[in-house]
Amino acid sequence: MDYVEITVPCPECDGFGTVESQRPVGNSEGKDYYITEIECEECFGSGEDTKGNFYNSLKEAKEDYPNAISTRVIR
């Protein structure tokens, strides 16, 4: 068995590296909040999530993670 490192899009930010956040404001604009983008706390702005596991083949890893950005065998 080989250890395979799999990189997938971050599920929290959908691979963008940022998420929308609501910030409260006064009613001067006619609304109680405005929306801003902040760095994703799950992936630290990279837009990627890296996982690792043992597999018999690289093909098995790719079957488990069909949306992987990259897969590589660590020896």
Beta strands, then each sheet from edge to edge (+ up, - down):
strand 1: 2-9
strand 2: 18-24
strand 3: 33-39
strand 4: 48-55
strand 5: 70-74
sheet 1: 4+ 1- 5+
sheet 2: 2+ 3-
end
